[in-house]
């Protein structure tokens, strides 16, 4: 599960929309329009689903298997 992200048009930085999804589900979703308050520039940004992406956390194989991380 990851966070749907969009680009702030003023700064070009990625910002979270507050919507959680996995990539496959998001790609299968209907076309929609969203509005997100930007924590960087403090403006509201309107966006379409085609402009967004899902940023999922990186999970290491050792963590999945429960092994202690090596140094």
C-alpha positions as CSV (number, residue, x, y, z in Angstrom):
1,X,0.0,0.0,0.0
2,X,1.4,3.4,-0.9
3,X,0.4,7.1,-1.2
4,X,-0.9,8.7,-4.3
5,X,1.4,11.6,-5.1
6,X,1.2,14.6,-7.5
7,X,3.7,17.3,-8.5
8,X,3.4,20.8,-7.0
9,X,3.2,23.0,-10.1
10,X,5.0,25.9,-8.3
11,X,8.0,23.9,-6.9
12,X,8.0,20.8,-9.0
13,X,8.3,18.7,-5.8
14,X,6.2,15.5,-5.1
15,X,3.4,16.0,-2.6
16,X,1.1,13.5,-1.0
17,X,-2.6,13.6,-1.8
18,X,-3.7,11.8,1.3
19,X,-5.1,8.9,-0.8
20,X,-3.7,5.5,0.0
21,X,-3.7,2.8,-2.7
22,X,-1.6,0.2,-4.4
23,X,-0.3,0.7,-7.9
24,X,-2.5,-1.9,-9.6
25,X,-5.7,-0.7,-8.0
26,X,-4.9,2.9,-8.8
27,X,-4.1,2.2,-12.4
28,X,-7.5,0.4,-12.8
29,X,-9.4,3.2,-11.2
30,X,-11.7,5.4,-13.2
31,X,-10.5,8.8,-14.4
32,X,-11.1,11.3,-11.6
33,X,-10.3,14.8,-10.6
34,X,-8.7,15.7,-7.2
35,X,-7.8,18.7,-5.1
36,X,-4.9,18.6,-2.7
37,X,-3.6,21.2,-0.2
38,X,0.1,21.6,-0.8
39,X,2.3,21.4,2.4
40,X,5.1,23.1,0.5
41,X,3.6,26.2,-1.1
42,X,0.3,26.3,1.0
43,X,-1.9,26.4,-2.2
44,X,-4.7,24.1,-3.3
45,X,-3.7,22.1,-6.4
46,X,-6.3,20.6,-8.8
47,X,-5.1,17.4,-10.5
48,X,-6.3,14.6,-12.7
49,X,-5.5,10.9,-12.0
50,X,-3.4,10.7,-15.1
51,X,-1.0,13.2,-13.5
52,X,-0.6,11.2,-10.3
53,X,1.4,8.1,-9.3
54,X,1.6,5.7,-6.3
55,X,4.7,5.9,-4.3
56,X,5.1,2.7,-2.3
57,X,7.5,2.1,0.5
58,X,10.6,0.0,-0.3
59,X,10.5,-3.3,1.6
60,X,13.8,-5.3,1.9
61,X,13.6,-9.0,1.5
62,X,15.4,-9.6,4.9
63,X,12.7,-7.6,6.6
64,X,9.9,-9.6,4.9
65,X,11.6,-12.9,6.1
66,X,12.1,-11.5,9.6
67,X,15.9,-11.7,9.5
68,X,18.0,-9.1,11.3
69,X,19.6,-6.5,9.0
70,X,23.3,-7.1,8.4
71,X,25.8,-4.3,8.7
